[in-house]
Amino acid sequence: MAQLVRKHIENLDNLEEVIIENADNILQAIDLDEFLKDPESYLLLLSDAFLKEHIDEIEKASKEGERFASEIIKNI
């Protein structure tokens, strides 16, 4: 069981590394002038772009969660 949990956490950590690395890149790309003109719209655009760029990682994390839950149920 411990090995199962360790593998699950390792898989999630790998996905998280990709997202964190790219989040730092987005922070560097913020145009303060555009942000100040309309903060809500600008942040929505940034968040949509971030989501589109990381949808694969989000889907992988979801599938990993499903796989992990199935393995836990099998081992109960």
C-alpha positions as CSV (number, residue, x, y, z in Angstrom):
1,M,0.0,0.0,0.0
2,A,2.8,2.4,0.9
3,Q,4.4,1.8,-2.5
4,L,1.1,2.6,-4.2
5,V,0.8,5.9,-2.3
6,R,4.5,6.8,-3.0
7,K,4.0,6.2,-6.8
8,H,0.9,8.3,-6.8
9,I,2.6,11.2,-5.0
10,E,5.6,10.9,-7.4
11,N,3.3,11.1,-10.5
12,L,1.5,14.2,-9.1
13,D,4.8,15.8,-8.2
14,N,6.0,15.4,-11.8
15,L,2.8,17.1,-13.1
16,E,3.0,19.8,-10.6
17,E,6.6,20.7,-11.6
18,V,5.5,21.4,-15.1
19,I,2.7,23.6,-14.0
20,I,4.8,25.6,-11.5
21,E,7.6,26.1,-14.0
22,N,5.1,27.6,-16.5
23,A,3.3,29.6,-13.9
24,D,6.6,31.4,-13.2
25,N,6.9,32.2,-16.9
26,I,3.4,33.7,-17.0
27,L,4.2,36.0,-14.1
28,Q,7.1,37.4,-16.0
29,A,4.9,38.0,-19.0
30,I,2.3,40.2,-17.3
31,D,1.9,43.6,-19.0
32,L,1.1,46.0,-16.1
33,D,-0.3,48.7,-18.4
34,E,-2.8,46.2,-19.8
35,F,-3.5,44.8,-16.4
36,L,-4.3,48.3,-15.0
37,K,-6.7,49.1,-17.8
38,D,-9.0,46.2,-17.0
39,P,-7.7,43.9,-14.3
40,E,-10.6,41.4,-14.4
41,S,-10.5,40.9,-18.2
42,Y,-6.8,40.7,-18.3
43,L,-6.6,38.1,-15.5
44,L,-9.3,36.1,-17.2
45,L,-7.3,36.1,-20.4
46,L,-4.2,34.9,-18.6
47,S,-6.0,32.2,-16.7
48,D,-7.7,30.9,-19.9
49,A,-4.3,30.8,-21.6
50,F,-2.8,29.0,-18.7
51,L,-5.6,26.5,-18.6
52,K,-5.4,25.8,-22.3
53,E,-1.6,25.3,-22.1
54,H,-2.0,22.9,-19.2
55,I,-5.1,21.0,-20.0
56,D,-3.1,17.8,-20.7
57,E,-1.5,17.9,-17.3
58,I,-4.9,18.6,-15.6
59,E,-6.4,15.6,-17.5
60,K,-3.4,13.4,-16.5
61,A,-3.8,14.4,-12.9
62,S,-7.5,13.5,-13.0
63,K,-6.8,10.1,-14.6
64,E,-4.1,9.5,-12.0
65,G,-6.6,10.2,-9.2
66,E,-9.0,7.8,-10.7
67,R,-6.3,5.1,-11.1
68,F,-5.2,5.7,-7.5
69,A,-8.7,5.4,-6.1
70,S,-9.3,2.2,-8.1
71,E,-6.1,0.7,-6.7
72,I,-7.0,1.7,-3.1
73,I,-10.4,0.1,-3.5
74,K,-8.9,-3.1,-4.8
75,N,-6.5,-3.2,-1.8
76,I,-9.2,-2.6,0.9
